Amino acid sequence: MISNDDYSKLLDQQFETKTNISANKIISGTILKVSDQFVTVDIGYKSEGQIPKEEFLNTGSSDDLKEGQSIEVFIEKLEDREGNVRLSHEKAIKMKSWEKLQKLYDNKERVKGFIVGKAKAGLYVKIMGTNAFLPLSQIDVRPVRDVSHLIKTEETFEILKMDYSKGNIVVSRKAILEEKQKVIKNEILDKSKSDSVVNGRVKTFTDYGAFVDLGGIDGLVHLSDISWSRIGHPSDVLEVGKNYDFKILKVSDDSEKISLGYKQLKDDPWAKIEDKITLNEIYDGKITHITDYGAFVQLTEKDLEGLVHSNDISWTKKNIHPNKILEVGFNIRVKVLEIDKEKKRISLGIKQTEPNPWENILNEYKKDQTIDTEIKNITEFGIFAKLNENIDGLIHKNDLSWTDSNGDRTLKKYQKGQNIQVKILEIDPEKEKISFGIKQLSPDPFHEFFKDKNKGDIVSATITKINNNGIDVEVANFIETTIRRKELSKNKEEQNISRYNEGQKIDAKISSIDLTNRKFALSIRQLEIDEEQSLLEKYGSKSSGSVLGDILGKALDEDKDTKAE
């Protein structure tokens, strides 16, 4: 009688003989059932096999599984410990792929693959369901820092290395690009001989131009070759990521550098400039750039640019930076002042588009006229006040007060927007200058005080400050001067400044008066000399032998007798 084990072996042999089923083979099977975790497959053997569903996820075929569907599987074992057949769909796919890839590798053929993610030193690529590695050095013809734009994209590769025992496949995208570049370079070289036009996508900007992708090879369009007009940056005309036509200007001998031109596809506006603009005509324009010396203006629909010098911006606003009045992007009207075809320069004016407010100024205002006005601005040297809606005048700080010597104290009393009254001191249309004064509204107190004073007259003064050179004094509470140290006394030993105190009242003689320059000098020394001379004349003489002490004694006695009476 045959035992159960012998019967099982005979049955296995029968199945193997009939179906030619054995381990380590790839055969076709039929899907019997699809569950959440397993796919049950019939391979025509005494028992079915179960394949984990995640294998189908790895191969990208999990969504297409249906009962009755035929698939290829790899037989790992005909019977495991539990008596089940162990199958693998993933291994079947990989083995089939390896066979195909090996043939492509041997024949040096290209393959398409899908970049699935980043690796430590490169990218992972899925080719025919098999994992491959793309090193960083093989991604592009130039070093690439950011590879995120390549993730989830299909690319063409060259297989550099295959090692079945380790399961390694190394591919190169760089080799494909280099080959492509050679073809493009040859095409560009052929086109450059006939001044041809190429289409390219703007990749990146620099301060000096834009790099353009010509389909695998880069060209450079210099800033000066982007527009006939002056531009500050390539982004003023071009956009990154956008395609444009460019003219090939030059290709280096080694074909590594390709110079492109964008403006060369348009006519040079200077070739027939007389048909576009006319001297002294007014045109619309837009401010494109502002500098310390003026503003550049693009003439509307003329493809021409000119400079408005700072002196030609405003009739009335002088010595102000252009960016205080103008702004990039402003639409303005300008007048053509000069056209220099040789230097390709256009001089424009903004103020010349309006009437010159200085032409009739002398008919509207007169010197010494008094007007009410408003403070427009205050600077360290004076006040700007409004003459009319277009013209401002300057009140220099020296013309604010008769008594404030440098005007600094008085200047601090005024505020922007304050209404004031001024006198017109000067009108100069040629220099476009108006001078105002405030102190001139009233007579000069210096002249008023000294009009009936003469040299030698005695005045009272108050000491305001003491220093090593002498004492500062104030006469009539507003006129200041300094009595020098040697003028403090006729006796040198009494010229000591310690004898005096601030606020002390003193008498002194006027030693000089200069009405033109508003200056005067005082002397205590001269007062003492003149008083001594007067006493000598009254109470004694040189021939009498009297001395000053005796004379002073007589004068004091006489003064006492006079008071007693």
C-alpha positions as CSV (number, residue, x, y, z in Angstrom):
1,M,0.0,0.0,0.0
2,I,1.3,3.6,-0.9
3,S,1.8,5.9,2.1
4,N,0.5,9.5,2.1
5,D,4.0,10.9,1.7
6,D,4.7,8.8,-1.3
7,Y,1.4,9.7,-2.8
8,S,2.2,13.4,-2.4
9,K,5.6,13.0,-4.0
10,L,4.0,11.1,-7.0
11,L,1.4,13.9,-7.3
12,D,4.1,16.6,-7.3
13,Q,6.0,14.8,-9.9
14,Q,2.9,14.5,-12.0
15,F,2.2,18.2,-11.8
16,E,5.8,19.2,-12.5
17,T,5.9,16.8,-15.5
18,K,2.6,18.0,-17.0
19,T,3.1,21.8,-16.4
20,N,6.9,22.0,-16.4
21,I,6.5,24.0,-13.1
22,S,9.7,24.4,-11.0
23,A,11.2,26.9,-8.6
24,N,13.2,30.0,-9.8
25,K,11.1,30.3,-13.0
26,I,8.9,33.0,-14.5
27,I,5.5,31.7,-15.6
28,S,2.0,33.1,-16.3
29,G,-0.7,32.9,-13.7
30,T,-4.3,33.8,-13.3
31,I,-5.7,36.1,-10.6
32,L,-8.3,34.3,-8.6
33,K,-9.0,36.9,-5.8
34,V,-7.9,40.4,-4.8
35,S,-8.1,41.3,-1.1
36,D,-6.8,44.3,0.9
37,Q,-3.6,42.5,1.7
38,F,-3.0,39.7,-0.8
39,V,-3.6,38.7,-4.5
40,T,-4.3,35.0,-4.9
41,V,-2.9,33.6,-8.2
42,D,-3.4,30.2,-9.9
43,I,-0.3,28.9,-11.7
44,G,-1.8,25.4,-12.6
45,Y,-0.3,23.7,-9.6
46,K,-1.9,21.7,-6.9
47,S,-2.2,24.8,-4.7
48,E,-2.5,28.6,-5.3
49,G,0.0,31.2,-4.4
50,Q,-0.5,34.5,-2.5
51,I,1.4,37.6,-3.4
52,P,1.4,40.6,-0.9
53,K,-0.5,43.5,-2.5
54,E,2.3,46.0,-1.7
55,E,4.4,44.3,-4.5
56,F,1.9,45.6,-7.0
57,L,2.2,49.1,-5.5
58,N,5.9,49.0,-6.0
59,T,5.5,48.1,-9.7
60,G,2.8,50.7,-10.2
61,S,0.1,48.1,-11.3
62,S,-2.1,48.0,-8.2
63,D,-4.9,50.0,-9.7
64,D,-5.3,47.6,-12.7
65,L,-5.8,44.3,-10.8
66,K,-8.8,42.2,-11.8
67,E,-10.0,38.7,-11.1
68,G,-9.3,36.5,-14.2
69,Q,-6.4,38.7,-15.2
70,S,-3.2,37.0,-16.5
71,I,0.0,38.2,-14.9
72,E,3.6,37.0,-14.8
73,V,5.0,35.7,-11.5
74,F,8.3,34.3,-10.3
75,I,8.2,31.0,-8.4
76,E,10.4,31.4,-5.3
77,K,9.3,28.0,-3.7
78,L,6.8,25.4,-4.8
79,E,6.0,24.6,-1.2
80,D,6.9,26.5,2.0
81,R,6.5,25.2,5.6
82,E,2.8,25.7,5.4
83,G,2.5,23.9,2.1
84,N,1.8,27.2,0.1
85,V,3.4,28.2,-3.2
86,R,5.6,31.3,-2.8
87,L,5.2,33.7,-5.7
88,S,6.5,37.2,-6.5
89,H,5.2,39.5,-9.2
90,E,7.8,42.2,-8.4
91,K,10.7,39.9,-9.0
92,A,9.2,38.7,-12.3
93,I,8.9,42.3,-13.5
94,K,12.5,43.1,-12.3
95,M,14.0,40.0,-14.0
96,K,12.2,40.7,-17.2
97,S,13.3,44.4,-17.0
98,W,16.9,43.4,-16.2
99,E,16.9,41.2,-19.4
100,K,15.6,44.1,-21.5
101,L,17.9,46.7,-19.8
102,Q,20.9,44.4,-20.3
103,K,20.2,44.2,-24.0
104,L,19.9,48.0,-24.2
105,Y,23.1,48.5,-22.2
106,D,25.0,46.0,-24.5
107,N,23.7,47.8,-27.6
108,K,24.3,51.3,-26.0
109,E,20.7,52.3,-26.5
110,R,18.9,55.1,-24.6
111,V,16.2,54.4,-22.1
112,K,13.3,56.4,-20.7
113,G,12.8,56.6,-16.9
114,F,10.8,58.4,-14.3
115,I,12.7,60.4,-11.6
116,V,10.9,59.5,-8.3
117,G,12.9,61.2,-5.5
118,K,16.1,62.5,-4.0
119,A,19.0,60.4,-2.8
120,K,22.0,61.4,-0.7
121,A,24.3,62.0,-3.7
122,G,21.8,62.0,-6.5
123,L,18.3,61.0,-7.6
124,Y,16.3,57.7,-7.7
125,V,15.0,56.7,-11.1
126,K,12.4,54.1,-12.0
127,I,13.1,52.3,-15.3
128,M,10.8,49.5,-16.5
129,G,9.8,48.9,-12.9
130,T,13.4,48.7,-11.8
131,N,15.2,51.1,-9.5
132,A,18.3,53.0,-10.9
133,F,20.6,55.6,-9.5
134,L,21.4,59.0,-11.1
135,P,24.5,60.6,-9.5
136,L,24.6,64.4,-9.0
137,S,27.6,64.6,-11.4
138,Q,25.5,63.0,-14.1
139,I,22.4,65.2,-13.8
140,D,23.4,68.1,-16.1
141,V,26.3,69.4,-18.1
142,R,26.8,72.1,-15.4
143,P,26.7,71.6,-11.6
144,V,23.1,71.8,-10.3
145,R,22.3,73.0,-6.8
146,D,18.5,72.7,-6.9
147,V,17.1,69.5,-8.5
148,S,13.6,69.8,-7.2
149,H,12.3,70.8,-10.7
150,L,13.3,67.3,-12.0
151,I,11.3,65.3,-9.4
152,K,8.4,63.4,-11.0
153,T,9.5,64.1,-14.5
154,E,10.2,61.6,-17.3
155,E,13.7,61.9,-18.8
156,T,15.9,60.0,-21.3
157,F,19.1,58.3,-19.9
158,E,22.2,56.4,-20.9
159,I,23.0,53.3,-18.8
160,L,26.6,53.7,-17.5
161,K,26.8,50.6,-15.3
162,M,24.8,47.4,-14.4
163,D,25.6,45.0,-11.6
164,Y,23.0,42.2,-11.4
165,S,24.6,40.6,-8.3
166,K,24.3,43.8,-6.3
167,G,21.1,45.0,-8.1
168,N,22.8,48.3,-9.1
169,I,22.0,50.3,-12.2
170,V,23.7,53.7,-12.7
171,V,22.4,56.1,-15.4
172,S,23.3,59.5,-16.9
173,R,21.2,62.3,-18.0
174,K,24.3,64.5,-18.7
175,A,25.4,62.2,-21.5
176,I,22.1,62.8,-23.3
177,L,22.3,66.6,-22.8
178,E,26.0,66.7,-24.1
179,E,25.0,64.8,-27.2
180,K,22.1,67.1,-27.7
181,Q,24.3,70.2,-27.2
182,K,26.6,69.0,-29.9
183,V,23.8,68.9,-32.4
184,I,22.5,72.3,-31.3
185,K,25.9,73.9,-31.4
186,N,26.4,72.7,-34.9
187,E,23.0,74.1,-35.9
188,I,23.9,77.4,-34.3
189,L,27.3,77.5,-35.9
190,D,25.6,77.0,-39.3
191,K,23.0,79.7,-38.5
192,S,25.6,82.2,-37.3
193,K,27.2,82.2,-40.7
194,S,24.0,83.7,-42.1
195,D,23.0,86.0,-39.2
196,S,20.1,83.7,-38.3
197,V,17.5,84.1,-35.6
198,V,17.1,81.5,-32.9
199,N,14.3,81.1,-30.3
200,G,15.2,80.6,-26.7
201,R,13.8,80.7,-23.1
202,V,15.1,83.2,-20.6
203,K,16.7,81.2,-17.7
204,T,18.2,83.7,-15.3
205,F,19.1,87.4,-15.0
206,T,22.4,89.0,-13.9
207,D,23.3,92.7,-13.5
208,Y,25.0,92.6,-16.9
209,G,22.5,90.6,-19.0
210,A,20.3,87.5,-19.3
211,F,21.2,83.8,-19.9
212,V,19.0,82.1,-22.5
213,D,18.4,78.4,-23.0
214,L,18.6,77.6,-26.7
215,G,17.5,74.0,-26.2
216,G,20.3,72.5,-24.2
217,I,22.9,75.1,-24.7
218,D,23.0,78.6,-23.1
219,G,23.6,82.0,-24.8
220,L,24.1,85.4,-23.2
221,V,22.3,88.6,-24.3
222,H,24.2,91.5,-22.8
223,L,22.3,94.4,-21.2
224,S,23.4,96.7,-24.0
225,D,22.0,94.4,-26.6
226,I,18.5,94.1,-25.1
227,S,17.1,97.5,-25.9
228,W,18.1,100.5,-28.0
229,S,17.0,102.6,-25.0
230,R,18.8,102.8,-21.7
231,I,17.6,100.1,-19.2
232,G,18.8,99.4,-15.7
233,H,18.1,95.7,-15.6
234,P,17.2,92.9,-18.1
235,S,13.8,92.6,-16.3
236,D,12.8,96.0,-17.7
237,V,12.3,94.2,-21.0
238,L,12.5,90.4,-20.6
239,E,10.8,87.9,-18.3
240,V,12.3,84.7,-16.9
241,G,10.7,81.6,-18.3
242,K,9.4,83.3,-21.4
243,N,10.5,82.5,-24.9
244,Y,11.8,85.2,-27.3
245,D,13.5,85.4,-30.7
246,F,17.2,86.4,-30.6
247,K,19.8,87.2,-33.2
248,I,23.1,85.4,-33.0
249,L,25.8,88.1,-32.8
250,K,28.9,86.0,-32.2
251,V,30.0,82.4,-31.4
252,S,33.4,81.9,-29.9
253,D,36.0,79.7,-31.6
254,D,35.5,76.9,-29.2
255,S,31.7,77.2,-29.5
256,E,31.4,77.6,-25.7
257,K,30.2,81.2,-25.7
258,I,27.3,82.4,-27.8
259,S,26.4,86.1,-27.8
260,L,22.8,87.0,-28.6
261,G,21.0,90.2,-29.4
262,Y,17.4,91.2,-28.8
263,K,17.4,94.9,-29.9
264,Q,19.0,93.9,-33.2
265,L,15.7,92.4,-34.4
266,K,14.3,95.9,-34.4
267,D,15.3,98.9,-36.5
268,D,17.8,101.3,-34.9
269,P,15.6,104.3,-33.9
270,W,18.6,106.6,-34.5
271,A,18.8,105.6,-38.1
272,K,15.9,107.9,-39.1
273,I,15.5,110.0,-35.9
274,E,14.4,113.0,-37.9
275,D,11.3,111.1,-38.8
276,K,10.5,110.4,-35.2
277,I,11.2,113.6,-33.2
278,T,11.7,117.3,-33.9
279,L,13.7,119.9,-32.1
280,N,11.6,122.1,-29.7
281,E,8.6,119.8,-30.0
282,I,6.8,118.5,-26.9
283,Y,6.2,114.7,-26.5
284,D,4.8,112.3,-23.9
285,G,7.2,110.1,-22.0
286,K,7.8,108.0,-18.9
287,I,10.6,108.4,-16.3
288,T,12.7,105.2,-16.4
289,H,15.7,106.2,-14.2
290,I,16.7,108.9,-11.7
291,T,20.2,110.0,-11.0
292,D,21.9,112.8,-9.0
293,Y,22.1,114.9,-12.1
294,G,18.7,114.4,-13.6
295,A,16.1,111.9,-15.0
296,F,16.0,109.6,-18.0
297,V,12.7,109.7,-19.9
298,Q,11.5,107.1,-22.4
299,L,9.6,108.8,-25.2
300,T,6.2,107.1,-25.8
301,E,6.1,104.9,-28.9
302,K,9.4,106.3,-30.1
303,D,11.8,103.7,-28.7
304,L,14.0,106.6,-27.8
305,E,15.3,107.9,-24.4
306,G,16.6,111.3,-23.4
307,L,18.0,113.0,-20.3
308,V,16.3,115.8,-18.4
309,H,19.1,117.6,-16.6
310,S,18.3,118.7,-13.0
311,N,18.5,122.3,-14.2
312,D,15.7,121.7,-16.7
313,I,13.2,120.1,-14.3
314,S,11.6,123.2,-12.7
315,W,11.7,126.9,-13.1
316,T,11.5,127.5,-9.4
317,K,12.8,124.5,-7.4
318,K,16.5,124.9,-7.3
319,N,19.3,122.7,-5.7
320,I,16.8,119.9,-5.0
321,H,17.6,116.2,-5.8
322,P,15.5,115.0,-8.8
323,N,14.0,112.2,-6.7
324,K,12.4,114.8,-4.4
325,I,10.3,116.0,-7.3
326,L,10.1,113.1,-9.7
327,E,9.5,109.3,-9.4
328,V,10.3,106.4,-11.7
329,G,7.2,105.4,-13.7
330,F,5.8,108.9,-13.8
331,N,4.1,109.9,-17.1
332,I,5.3,113.4,-18.1
333,R,5.5,115.8,-21.0
334,V,8.9,116.9,-22.2
335,K,10.4,119.3,-24.8
336,V,13.2,118.3,-27.1
337,L,16.1,120.8,-26.4
338,E,18.9,119.1,-28.3
339,I,19.5,116.1,-30.6
340,D,23.1,114.9,-30.9
341,K,23.1,112.2,-33.6
342,E,26.9,111.5,-33.4
343,K,26.8,110.8,-29.6
344,K,23.2,109.5,-29.8
345,R,22.0,111.8,-27.0
346,I,18.8,113.6,-26.6
347,S,18.4,116.5,-24.1
348,L,14.9,117.1,-22.8
349,G,13.3,119.7,-20.6
350,I,10.3,119.5,-18.3
351,K,10.1,123.2,-17.2
352,Q,10.3,124.3,-20.9
353,T,6.8,122.8,-21.4
354,E,5.4,125.6,-19.2
355,P,5.6,129.4,-19.4
356,N,8.7,130.9,-17.6
357,P,7.4,132.6,-14.5
358,W,10.5,134.8,-14.4
359,E,9.8,136.6,-17.7
360,N,7.3,139.2,-16.3
361,I,8.4,139.2,-12.7
362,L,9.7,142.8,-12.8
363,N,6.3,144.0,-14.0
364,E,4.5,142.2,-11.1
365,Y,6.9,143.0,-8.2
366,K,9.2,145.8,-7.2
367,K,12.2,146.1,-5.0
368,D,11.4,147.4,-1.4
369,Q,7.8,146.2,-1.8
370,T,6.3,144.8,1.3
371,I,4.2,141.6,0.9
372,D,2.4,139.1,3.1
373,T,3.6,135.5,2.6
374,E,3.9,132.0,4.0
375,I,7.0,130.1,5.1
376,K,7.6,127.1,2.8
377,N,10.8,125.7,4.3
378,I,13.4,126.4,6.9
379,T,17.1,125.6,6.5
380,E,20.2,126.2,8.6
381,F,21.0,129.3,6.5
382,G,17.6,130.9,6.4
383,I,13.9,130.7,5.5
384,F,12.3,130.1,2.1
385,A,9.0,132.0,1.7
386,K,6.5,132.1,-1.1
387,L,6.5,135.0,-3.6
388,N,3.6,133.5,-5.7
389,E,2.4,130.0,-6.6
390,N,5.5,129.3,-8.7
391,I,8.4,131.3,-7.1
392,D,9.9,131.2,-3.6
393,G,12.4,133.7,-2.1
394,L,15.1,133.4,0.5
395,I,15.2,135.3,3.8
396,H,18.9,134.9,4.9
397,K,19.2,134.5,8.6
398,N,21.3,137.7,8.7
399,D,18.2,139.5,7.5
400,L,15.9,138.3,10.3
401,S,16.9,140.7,13.1
402,W,18.9,143.8,13.6
403,T,20.0,142.8,17.1
404,D,20.8,139.0,16.6
405,S,24.3,139.2,15.2
406,N,24.2,135.9,13.2
407,G,20.4,135.3,13.2
408,D,20.6,131.8,14.8
409,R,18.5,132.6,17.8
410,T,15.8,134.4,15.8
411,L,15.7,131.6,13.2
412,K,14.5,129.2,15.8
413,K,11.4,131.3,16.5
414,Y,9.9,130.6,13.0
415,Q,7.9,127.5,11.8
416,K,7.0,126.0,8.5
417,G,3.6,127.2,7.3
418,Q,3.7,130.4,9.4
419,N,2.3,133.6,7.9
420,I,4.8,136.5,7.9
421,Q,5.4,139.9,6.3
422,V,8.6,140.6,4.4
423,K,10.3,143.2,2.3
424,I,11.6,142.4,-1.2
425,L,15.3,143.2,-1.1
426,E,16.4,141.9,-4.6
427,I,14.8,140.6,-7.8
428,D,17.2,139.0,-10.3
429,P,15.3,137.3,-13.2
430,E,18.6,136.4,-14.9
431,K,19.9,134.4,-11.9
432,E,16.3,133.4,-11.0
433,K,16.8,134.7,-7.5
434,I,14.5,136.5,-5.0
435,S,15.8,137.9,-1.7
436,F,13.5,138.9,1.2
437,G,14.2,140.6,4.5
438,I,12.3,140.9,7.8
439,K,14.5,143.2,9.8
440,Q,14.3,145.8,7.0
441,L,10.6,146.3,7.8
442,S,11.7,148.6,10.7
443,P,14.6,151.2,11.0
444,D,18.0,150.0,12.1
445,P,18.2,150.6,15.8
446,F,21.9,150.9,15.6
447,H,21.6,154.0,13.3
448,E,18.8,155.3,15.4
449,F,20.9,155.2,18.5
450,F,24.1,156.5,17.0
451,K,22.6,159.2,14.7
452,D,23.1,161.9,17.4
453,K,26.2,160.3,19.0
454,N,29.8,161.2,18.2
455,K,33.3,159.9,18.9
456,G,34.2,160.9,22.5
457,D,30.6,160.8,23.9
458,I,30.1,158.9,27.1
459,V,27.6,156.0,27.2
460,S,26.5,153.6,29.9
461,A,26.8,149.8,29.3
462,T,26.1,146.5,31.1
463,I,28.7,143.7,31.3
464,T,27.4,140.5,29.7
465,K,30.5,138.4,29.6
466,I,34.0,138.4,30.9
467,N,36.9,136.6,29.2
468,N,40.7,136.8,29.0
469,N,40.7,139.3,26.1
470,G,38.4,141.8,27.8
471,I,34.7,142.3,28.6
472,D,31.6,142.0,26.4
473,V,29.1,144.8,27.0
474,E,25.6,145.7,25.9
475,V,24.6,149.3,25.2
476,A,20.9,150.4,25.2
477,N,20.0,146.7,25.9
478,F,20.6,145.5,22.3
479,I,23.9,146.8,20.9
480,E,26.9,144.6,21.7
481,T,30.6,145.2,21.6
482,T,33.8,144.1,23.3
483,I,36.0,146.4,25.4
484,R,39.5,145.0,24.9
485,R,41.7,144.4,28.0
486,K,44.1,147.3,27.3
487,E,41.1,149.7,27.1
488,L,39.9,148.8,30.6
489,S,42.3,151.3,32.4
490,K,45.1,153.7,31.6
491,N,47.2,151.9,34.3
492,K,48.4,148.5,33.2
493,E,48.1,147.1,36.8
494,E,44.4,148.1,36.8
495,Q,43.6,146.3,33.6
496,N,42.8,143.2,35.6
497,I,39.4,141.6,34.5
498,S,38.8,140.4,38.1
499,R,37.7,143.9,39.0
500,Y,34.5,143.4,36.9
501,N,31.4,141.3,37.3
502,E,28.7,140.2,34.9
503,G,25.7,142.5,35.1
504,Q,27.8,145.4,36.4
505,K,27.0,148.9,35.0
506,I,30.0,150.9,33.7
507,D,30.6,154.1,31.8
508,A,32.9,154.3,28.8
509,K,33.8,156.6,26.0
510,I,32.9,156.0,22.3
511,S,36.3,155.5,20.7
512,S,35.0,154.8,17.1
513,I,31.8,154.6,15.1
514,D,31.3,152.8,11.7
515,L,27.7,153.2,10.6
516,T,28.2,151.4,7.3
517,N,29.4,148.2,8.9
518,R,27.4,148.7,12.1
519,K,30.4,148.6,14.4
520,F,31.6,150.8,17.3
521,A,34.2,150.6,20.1
522,L,34.3,151.7,23.7
523,S,37.2,152.7,26.0
524,I,37.3,153.1,29.8
525,R,41.0,154.0,29.5
526,Q,40.2,157.0,27.3
527,L,37.5,158.1,29.8
528,E,40.1,158.0,32.6
529,I,42.6,160.0,30.5
530,D,40.1,162.6,29.6
531,E,38.8,163.0,33.2
532,E,42.3,163.3,34.5
533,Q,43.1,166.0,31.9
534,S,39.9,167.8,32.8
535,L,40.9,167.9,36.5
536,L,44.4,169.1,35.7
537,E,43.0,171.9,33.7
538,K,40.6,172.9,36.4
539,Y,42.6,172.5,39.6
540,G,46.2,172.6,38.7
541,S,48.9,172.9,36.1
542,K,52.3,171.5,35.4
543,S,54.0,174.9,36.4
544,S,52.3,175.0,39.8
545,G,54.0,171.8,40.9
546,S,50.7,170.2,42.0
547,V,50.4,166.5,41.8
548,L,47.4,164.4,40.9
549,G,46.8,163.4,44.5
550,D,46.5,167.1,45.6
551,I,44.3,167.8,42.7
552,L,42.0,165.0,43.4
553,G,41.9,166.1,47.1
554,K,40.8,169.6,46.1
555,A,38.2,168.2,43.7
556,L,36.8,166.0,46.5
557,D,36.8,168.9,49.1
558,E,35.0,171.1,46.6
559,D,32.5,168.4,46.0
560,K,31.8,168.1,49.7
561,D,31.4,171.9,50.1
562,T,28.9,171.9,47.2
563,K,26.9,169.1,48.8
564,A,27.0,170.9,52.3
565,E,25.6,174.1,50.8
